[in-house]
Amino acid sequence: MTDSLTALVVGASGGIGLAITQELLQEPGVQRIYATYRNSDHAAALLAMDDERLQTLKVNITSADDLQSLAASIRADQGHPDFVINCAGLLHLSDP
Ligand SMILES: NC(=O)c1ccc[n+]([C@@H]2O[C@H](COP(=O)([O-])OP(=O)(O)OC[C@H]3O[C@@H](n4cnc5c(N)ncnc54)[C@H](OP(=O)(O)O)[C@@H]3O)[C@@H](O)[C@H]2O)c1
């Protein structure tokens, strides 16, 4: 892996996004990870991660305001993500 990579992982509070974030933190070539969560009640494992390369950000991807805040936070951090991994989604709806 190239040195000094920056990643944005959307939907990092659980499942695939959390696993990818954990894997990226094992990579010394990754210098910065922006990892988003929607609900802090579901994000205990992500928020407990202690790594100075990790910045967690609260984002609901259906909110334009949240997306603008996400972009502003990354700009303020002078971050330039090399790749974006979107894991936010819904596999199944609950039964009616
Ligand atoms: N796991 C599989 O085998 C599998 C197979 C095929 C496809 N997929 C797809 O892959 C994606 C991730 O799967 P997963 O198993 O990792 O699911 P998951 O454990 O349910 O995680 C989904 C993540 O998306 C977040 N999220 C959902 N809606 C959001 C929104 N509006 N704004 C911001 N974040 C939102 C959730 O946050 P909250 O905790 O706040 O809800 C959670 O962090 C899903 O789209 C799923 O359909 C998964």
Ligand as a Chemical Component Dictionary entry (heavy atoms), coordinates in Angstrom:
data_LIG
# 
_chem_comp.id                   LIG 
_chem_comp.type                 NON-POLYMER 
_chem_comp.pdbx_formal_charge   0 
_chem_comp.three_letter_code    LIG 
# 
loop_
_chem_comp_atom.comp_id 
_chem_comp_atom.atom_id 
_chem_comp_atom.alt_atom_id 
_chem_comp_atom.type_symbol 
_chem_comp_atom.charge 
_chem_comp_atom.model_Cartn_x 
_chem_comp_atom.model_Cartn_y 
_chem_comp_atom.model_Cartn_z 
_chem_comp_atom.pdbx_ordinal 
LIG N1  N1  N 0  -23.426 -7.648 5.343  1  
LIG C1  C1  C 0  -23.742 -8.263 4.203  2  
LIG O1  O1  O 0  -23.612 -9.502 4.046  3  
LIG C2  C2  C 0  -24.221 -7.460 2.996  4  
LIG C3  C3  C 0  -24.491 -8.112 1.814  5  
LIG C4  C4  C 0  -24.900 -7.369 0.714  6  
LIG C5  C5  C 0  -25.046 -6.005 0.804  7  
LIG N2  N2  N 1  -24.768 -5.388 1.971  8  
LIG C6  C6  C 0  -24.935 -3.942 2.037  9  
LIG O2  O2  O 0  -23.748 -3.326 2.506  10 
LIG C7  C7  C 0  -24.092 -2.199 3.304  11 
LIG C8  C8  C 0  -23.460 -2.341 4.690  12 
LIG O3  O3  O 0  -23.874 -3.584 5.275  13 
LIG P1  P1  P 0  -23.578 -3.915 6.792  14 
LIG O4  O4  O 0  -23.822 -5.349 6.981  15 
LIG O5  O5  O -1 -22.270 -3.336 7.190  16 
LIG O6  O6  O 0  -24.791 -3.105 7.482  17 
LIG P2  P2  P 0  -24.943 -2.538 8.974  18 
LIG O7  O7  O 0  -24.128 -3.332 9.945  19 
LIG O8  O8  O 0  -26.389 -2.386 9.173  20 
LIG O9  O9  O 0  -24.272 -1.104 8.882  21 
LIG C9  C9  C 0  -24.881 -0.118 8.091  22 
LIG C10 C10 C 0  -24.246 1.199  8.462  23 
LIG O10 O10 O 0  -24.872 2.199  7.675  24 
LIG C11 C11 C 0  -25.246 3.239  8.566  25 
LIG N3  N3  N 0  -26.359 3.965  8.002  26 
LIG C12 C12 C 0  -27.564 3.507  7.597  27 
LIG N4  N4  N 0  -28.330 4.513  7.142  28 
LIG C13 C13 C 0  -27.580 5.633  7.274  29 
LIG C14 C14 C 0  -27.810 6.999  7.000  30 
LIG N5  N5  N 0  -28.967 7.439  6.499  31 
LIG N6  N6  N 0  -26.801 7.882  7.245  32 
LIG C15 C15 C 0  -25.630 7.471  7.760  33 
LIG N7  N7  N 0  -25.356 6.198  8.051  34 
LIG C16 C16 C 0  -26.329 5.291  7.822  35 
LIG C17 C17 C 0  -25.590 2.557  9.853  36 
LIG O11 O11 O 0  -25.588 3.495  10.910 37 
LIG P3  P3  P 0  -26.554 3.302  12.190 38 
LIG O12 O12 O 0  -25.820 2.381  13.108 39 
LIG O13 O13 O 0  -26.711 4.668  12.756 40 
LIG O14 O14 O 0  -27.843 2.714  11.696 41 
LIG C18 C18 C 0  -24.440 1.561  9.925  42 
LIG O15 O15 O 0  -23.245 2.173  10.382 43 
LIG C19 C19 C 0  -25.621 -2.132 3.363  44 
LIG O16 O16 O 0  -26.074 -1.262 2.362  45 
LIG C20 C20 C 0  -26.027 -3.558 3.022  46 
LIG O17 O17 O 0  -27.295 -3.576 2.404  47 
LIG C21 C21 C 0  -24.371 -6.093 3.078  48 
# 
loop_
_chem_comp_bond.comp_id 
_chem_comp_bond.atom_id_1 
_chem_comp_bond.atom_id_2 
_chem_comp_bond.value_order 
_chem_comp_bond.pdbx_ordinal 
LIG N1  C1  SING 1  
LIG C1  O1  DOUB 2  
LIG C1  C2  SING 3  
LIG C2  C3  SING 4  
LIG C2  C21 DOUB 5  
LIG C3  C4  DOUB 6  
LIG C4  C5  SING 7  
LIG C5  N2  DOUB 8  
LIG N2  C6  SING 9  
LIG N2  C21 SING 10 
LIG C6  O2  SING 11 
LIG C6  C20 SING 12 
LIG O2  C7  SING 13 
LIG C7  C8  SING 14 
LIG C7  C19 SING 15 
LIG C8  O3  SING 16 
LIG O3  P1  SING 17 
LIG P1  O4  DOUB 18 
LIG P1  O5  SING 19 
LIG P1  O6  SING 20 
LIG O6  P2  SING 21 
LIG P2  O7  DOUB 22 
LIG P2  O8  SING 23 
LIG P2  O9  SING 24 
LIG O9  C9  SING 25 
LIG C9  C10 SING 26 
LIG C10 O10 SING 27 
LIG C10 C18 SING 28 
LIG O10 C11 SING 29 
LIG C11 N3  SING 30 
LIG C11 C17 SING 31 
LIG N3  C12 SING 32 
LIG N3  C16 SING 33 
LIG C12 N4  DOUB 34 
LIG N4  C13 SING 35 
LIG C13 C14 SING 36 
LIG C13 C16 DOUB 37 
LIG C14 N5  SING 38 
LIG C14 N6  DOUB 39 
LIG N6  C15 SING 40 
LIG C15 N7  DOUB 41 
LIG N7  C16 SING 42 
LIG C17 O11 SING 43 
LIG C17 C18 SING 44 
LIG O11 P3  SING 45 
LIG P3  O12 DOUB 46 
LIG P3  O13 SING 47 
LIG P3  O14 SING 48 
LIG C18 O15 SING 49 
LIG C19 O16 SING 50 
LIG C19 C20 SING 51 
LIG C20 O17 SING 52 
# 
